[in-house]
């Protein structure tokens, strides 16, 4: 049995084992409140996030959920709006999964003072799980990961990496690398599709683990959400681009 797999078409990772574990990162609940302050008015997005998570639970059969940091959007504290939306989301996922764990990110200040019910709040340094006979370390990626660095696989989020397509289009991506300072590493795309992020072609990496990965960009493999292999991180940063046509996503070169 393979220890893990991308959930094709979704920014979600599935860990196999005695209890299947769904891993998602960077929900940024309450983002729309900040957008409203900037003149962009969107309805509350929490229900959409919940529906997507519950759909993935049904599709994968996962009984455990790990929220890999930046569950909420405000960096310091919890706004009244976020508090309301977080309560709705955490109540829904706690009812749908046997176990829910938050590994906090840099946007999650204040979660420790909330009543989280059955939801567990881990340390920012990360957690370890067993999956398919290997040890998997899970952390948001904004801080040092020394406590999980010896895991067979380390999974982080935080950077919201994407590649640019045609004018005005971009595609979130996975990065997978063996031997980039760790045995194996996966960088997750953001679950909230409204977020900005770091363009692989020019974005500056954030977090110590990601900086180590960038130093071995010839080993780092880049994949779309649909599982298309785009090439190495080095090849993408050196001038290749992603184009979209009616058949989907294809790798091309600048014309």
C-alpha positions in Angstrom: 0.0 0.0 0.0 1.3 3.4 -0.9 1.7 5.7 2.1 0.2 8.8 0.5 -1.3 10.2 -2.6 -2.5 13.5 -4.0 -6.3 13.8 -4.1 -6.4 14.5 -7.8 -8.1 17.8 -8.7 -8.0 19.1 -5.2 -5.4 20.8 -3.0 -5.5 17.9 -0.5 -3.2 15.0 0.5 -4.4 11.6 1.7 -2.3 9.5 4.1 -3.0 5.8 4.1 -3.0 3.7 7.3 -5.1 2.3 10.0 -7.1 5.5 9.8 -7.0 7.4 6.5 -5.9 11.0 7.1 -6.9 14.0 5.0 -4.4 16.8 5.1 -5.2 20.4 3.9 -3.4 23.7 4.4 -4.1 27.4 4.4 -7.9 27.8 4.7 -7.6 31.4 5.8 -11.1 31.5 7.2 -12.3 35.2 7.3 -10.2 36.3 4.3 -13.3 37.9 2.8 -13.4 40.4 5.7 -10.1 41.8 4.6 -11.2 41.8 1.0 -14.2 43.9 2.0 -12.0 46.5 3.6 -10.3 46.8 0.2 -13.5 47.3 -1.7 -14.0 43.6 -2.9 -17.3 42.4 -1.6 -17.9 38.6 -1.4 -20.4 36.6 0.6 -19.1 34.5 3.5 -16.9 31.7 2.1 -16.9 29.3 5.2 -19.8 27.2 4.0 -18.0 26.6 0.7 -14.9 25.5 2.5 -16.9 23.2 4.7 -18.8 21.7 1.8 -15.5 21.0 0.0 -14.0 19.3 3.1 -17.0 17.2 3.7 -17.1 16.2 0.0 -13.4 15.1 0.3 -14.2 13.1 3.4 -16.8 11.2 1.4 -14.6 10.8 -1.6 -11.6 9.5 0.3 -13.1 7.7 3.2 -10.8 9.7 5.5 -11.6 9.5 9.2 -8.9 11.9 10.4 -8.4 15.5 9.4 -5.2 17.5 9.8 -5.5 21.3 9.2 -1.9 22.3 8.3 -1.9 25.8 9.5 -3.3 29.2 8.7 -6.8 28.0 9.5 -7.8 31.7 10.0 -6.7 34.8 8.2 -5.9 37.6 10.7 -2.3 37.3 11.8 -2.8 38.6 15.4 -5.8 37.8 17.4 -9.3 36.7 16.2 -11.8 39.2 14.9 -15.5 38.7 15.9 -16.3 37.8 12.3 -13.5 35.1 12.2 -14.6 33.8 15.6 -18.1 33.2 14.2 -16.9 31.6 11.0 -14.3 29.4 12.8 -16.9 28.1 15.2 -19.0 27.1 12.2 -16.2 25.3 10.4 -14.7 23.5 13.4 -18.1 22.3 14.5 -18.8 20.9 11.1 -15.5 19.1 10.7 -15.5 17.8 14.2 -18.8 16.1 13.5 -17.6 14.6 10.2 -14.2 13.2 11.3 -13.2 11.0 14.2 -10.1 13.1 14.9 -9.3 16.7 13.9 -5.9 18.3 14.6 -4.7 21.8 13.8 -1.0 22.3 13.4 -0.9 26.1 13.8 0.7 28.5 11.3 1.7 32.1 11.5 -1.9 33.4 11.0 -3.3 31.3 13.9 -2.5 33.5 16.9 -5.5 33.4 19.3 -6.6 29.8 18.5 -5.2 28.7 21.9 -7.6 31.0 23.7 -10.7 29.7 21.8 -12.9 26.8 22.9 -12.0 24.2 20.2 -14.2 21.4 21.6 -12.8 18.0 20.4 -10.4 19.7 17.9 -6.8 19.3 19.0 -4.3 22.1 18.8 -0.7 20.9 18.2 2.6 22.7 18.6 3.8 24.9 15.7 6.9 22.7 15.4 4.6 19.9 14.0 3.4 16.4 14.5 4.4 12.9 13.4 2.0 10.2 12.1 2.5 6.7 10.8 1.2 6.1 7.3 1.7 3.0 5.1 4.8 1.9 7.1 6.5 5.3 7.0 6.7 8.3 9.4 5.2 11.5 8.1 6.0 14.8 9.7 3.4 17.6 9.3 4.0 21.3 10.0 2.8 24.6 8.5 6.3 25.5 7.4 6.7 29.1 8.7 9.0 28.0 11.6 11.8 25.6 12.1 10.9 21.9 11.7 13.7 20.3 13.7 11.3 18.1 15.7 10.0 16.4 12.5 13.0 16.7 10.2 13.9 13.0 10.7 10.6 11.8 9.3 10.5 9.8 6.1 8.3 12.4 4.6 7.8 16.0 5.7 4.7 17.9 4.5 4.3 21.7 4.8 2.2 24.5 3.4 2.6 28.2 3.9 3.9 29.5 0.5 0.7 29.0 -1.7 2.9 28.3 -4.7 1.5 28.7 -8.2 2.6 28.9 -11.8 1.5 31.5 -14.2 -0.4 30.6 -17.3 -1.9 32.8 -20.0 -2.8 36.5 -19.3 -4.6 36.7 -16.0 -4.4 33.0 -15.2 -2.5 31.0 -12.7 -2.4 27.4 -11.4 -1.7 26.2 -7.9 0.9 23.5 -7.8 2.4 20.8 -5.6 6.2 20.6 -5.1 7.7 17.2 -4.3 11.4 16.7 -3.6 13.6 13.8 -2.4 17.0 14.8 -1.0 16.4 18.5 -0.6 17.8 18.7 2.9 15.2 16.1 4.0 14.5 12.5 3.1 11.4 13.6 1.1 9.3 16.8 1.2 6.0 17.9 -0.1 4.8 21.5 -0.3 1.1 21.8 -0.4 -1.0 24.3 -2.4 -3.4 26.5 -0.5 -7.0 25.1 0.1 -8.6 28.6 -0.2 -8.6 29.4 -3.8 -9.1 33.1 -3.2 -5.6 33.5 -1.8 -2.6 35.0 -3.5 0.7 33.4 -3.2 4.2 33.0 -4.6 4.8 32.6 -8.3 7.3 29.8 -8.8 8.9 31.8 -11.6 9.9 34.6 -9.3 8.5 34.2 -5.8 10.8 34.4 -2.8 10.5 31.2 -0.6 9.2 31.7 2.9 10.3 29.5 5.7 13.5 27.6 6.5 12.4 24.3 5.0 11.4 25.9 1.7 14.7 27.8 1.5 16.6 24.5 1.8 14.4 23.1 -1.0 15.1 26.0 -3.3 18.8 25.3 -3.0 18.2 21.9 -4.7 15.7 23.1 -7.2 17.0 20.7 -9.8 15.6 17.8 -7.7 12.2 19.5 -6.9 9.3 18.2 -9.1 6.3 20.4 -9.8 2.8 19.0 -10.4 -0.6 20.5 -11.1 -3.6 19.7 -9.0 -4.7 17.2 -11.7 -1.4 15.4 -11.4 0.4 16.7 -14.5 4.2 16.7 -14.1 5.4 20.1 -15.2 9.1 19.6 -14.8 11.6 20.5 -12.1 11.5 23.7 -10.2 14.7 24.8 -11.8 13.3 24.3 -15.3 10.2 26.4 -14.5 12.2 29.2 -12.9 14.6 29.3 -15.9 12.0 30.1 -18.5 9.4 27.4 -19.1 5.8 28.3 -18.7 2.4 26.6 -18.5 -0.2 27.3 -21.1 -3.9 26.4 -21.0 -6.0 25.3 -24.0 -9.3 23.5 -24.5 -7.7 20.2 -23.6 -6.4 21.4 -20.3 -2.8 22.2 -19.1 0.2 21.6 -21.3 3.8 22.4 -20.8 5.3 24.8 -23.4 8.1 27.1 -24.0 8.0 30.9 -24.5 7.2 31.8 -28.0 
